[in-house]
Amino acid sequence: MVLSVFCIFATYISLFQNPDVPFEQGGAYFKAGDYEQAVFAYDKAIEMEPRFSDAYLKRAWAYFYLHRYDEAWEDVRKTATLREGSSIQDHPGVRELIEELNKVSKEK
């Protein structure tokens, strides 16, 4: 009995210490078009794991759709910093986001 309670508690704690949980929640919010909640979830994932480059990239896309372009650029730069040693352009979603942000910059 004590062991099963401990296992349940340990599972509960690990869910709240695992950055994949809020990251996946962010993805669900993003797909639903709730970009503000997606940003909030990605913030949590990044808070839990500051080197989570995929969370920065996904949050950059959410910022883009919220027309928060400066913050999107910041997250693209952070993604590039975290993925140093590899071409940022080769990562899925990065090239497309940079192209979209450049289009918006030219329109201003």
C-alpha positions in Angstrom: 0.0 0.0 0.0 2.7 2.5 1.0 4.7 1.6 -2.1 1.8 2.2 -4.4 1.0 5.6 -2.8 4.7 6.4 -3.2 4.6 5.4 -6.9 1.6 7.5 -7.6 3.1 10.5 -5.8 6.4 10.0 -7.7 4.5 9.9 -11.0 2.6 13.0 -10.1 5.7 14.9 -9.2 7.6 13.8 -12.3 4.7 15.1 -14.5 5.2 18.6 -13.1 8.9 18.5 -13.4 8.9 17.2 -17.0 9.0 20.1 -19.5 7.4 17.8 -22.2 4.1 18.1 -20.4 3.6 21.9 -20.8 5.3 21.7 -24.2 2.6 19.2 -25.4 -0.1 21.4 -23.8 1.3 24.3 -25.8 1.1 22.3 -28.9 -2.6 21.5 -28.3 -3.3 25.2 -27.6 -1.4 26.2 -30.7 -3.4 23.7 -32.9 -6.6 25.1 -31.4 -5.5 28.7 -32.3 -5.2 29.7 -28.7 -1.8 31.3 -29.1 -1.8 33.2 -25.8 -2.3 30.0 -23.9 0.3 28.3 -26.1 2.8 31.0 -25.1 2.0 30.5 -21.5 2.5 26.7 -21.8 5.8 27.2 -23.7 6.9 29.7 -21.0 6.4 26.9 -18.4 8.4 24.4 -20.5 11.2 26.9 -20.9 11.1 27.7 -17.2 11.5 24.0 -16.4 14.2 23.5 -19.1 15.9 26.7 -20.2 17.8 25.0 -23.0 14.6 23.5 -24.6 15.2 24.9 -28.1 12.0 23.4 -29.6 10.0 25.3 -27.0 11.6 28.6 -28.0 10.8 27.8 -31.6 7.2 26.9 -31.0 6.8 30.0 -28.8 8.3 32.1 -31.6 5.6 30.8 -34.0 2.9 31.6 -31.4 4.3 35.1 -31.0 4.2 35.4 -34.8 0.5 34.6 -35.0 -0.1 37.1 -32.1 1.7 39.8 -34.2 4.4 40.0 -31.5 7.2 40.0 -34.0 10.0 41.4 -31.9 9.5 38.6 -29.4 9.3 36.1 -32.2 12.7 37.3 -33.5 14.1 37.0 -29.9 13.0 33.4 -29.7 14.4 32.6 -33.2 17.8 34.0 -32.1 17.6 32.0 -28.8 16.8 28.9 -30.8 19.9 29.5 -33.0 22.1 30.0 -29.9 20.9 26.8 -28.4 21.4 24.9 -31.6 24.8 26.3 -32.3 27.1 24.0 -34.3 24.3 23.2 -36.8 22.7 25.3 -39.4 19.6 26.9 -38.0 18.1 27.0 -41.4 18.1 23.2 -41.6 15.7 22.8 -38.6 12.0 22.2 -39.5 10.0 25.3 -39.1 12.9 27.7 -38.7 13.4 28.7 -42.3 9.7 29.2 -42.8 9.4 31.4 -39.7 12.4 33.5 -40.7 10.8 34.0 -44.2 7.5 35.0 -42.7 9.1 37.4 -40.2 11.2 39.0 -43.1 8.0 39.5 -45.1 6.4 41.3 -42.2 9.5 43.4 -41.7 9.5 44.5 -45.3 5.8 45.4 -45.1 6.4 47.9 -42.3 
